[in-house]
């Protein structure tokens, strides 16, 4: 089922469905267990300026 039949762009559909499912799973993970990944009590977080100076450049 590619462009040879009915000019249907199957890879684009699969990519769109994958992106939708990934965003749904990510939203559920962040809403149900967001404290695991977004810990505001963490003291050793790197600042944005330190990240840009040390990691990016």
C-alpha positions in Angstrom: 0.0 0.0 0.0 2.3 2.7 -1.2 2.1 5.3 -3.9 1.5 2.5 -6.4 -2.0 1.9 -5.1 -4.4 4.8 -4.8 -1.6 7.3 -4.2 -1.7 6.5 -0.5 1.3 7.7 1.5 1.6 4.9 4.0 4.9 5.9 5.7 3.6 9.3 6.5 0.5 7.8 8.1 2.6 5.4 10.2 4.9 8.3 11.3 1.9 10.4 12.3 0.4 7.6 14.3 3.7 7.0 16.0 4.1 10.7 16.9 0.6 10.8 18.3 1.1 7.6 20.4 4.4 8.9 21.7 2.9 12.2 22.8 0.0 10.4 24.5 2.4 8.1 26.4 4.6 11.0 27.4 1.6 13.1 28.6 0.4 10.2 30.7 3.8 9.6 32.2 4.3 13.2 33.0 0.8 13.7 34.5 0.8 10.4 36.5 4.4 10.2 37.6 5.9 13.6 36.7 7.6 14.0 40.1 10.0 11.2 39.2 11.4 13.1 36.2 10.8 16.7 37.4 12.3 16.7 40.8 12.4 20.3 42.1 14.2 19.3 45.3 17.2 18.3 43.3 20.2 20.5 44.5 22.8 19.4 41.9 20.9 20.6 38.8 23.1 22.4 36.2 22.3 25.9 35.3 21.5 26.9 31.7 24.6 29.1 31.4 26.8 26.3 32.8 25.3 23.9 30.3 25.8 26.2 27.4 29.4 26.9 28.4 30.5 23.4 29.3 28.4 21.0 27.2 27.5 22.8 24.0 30.6 24.7 23.3 
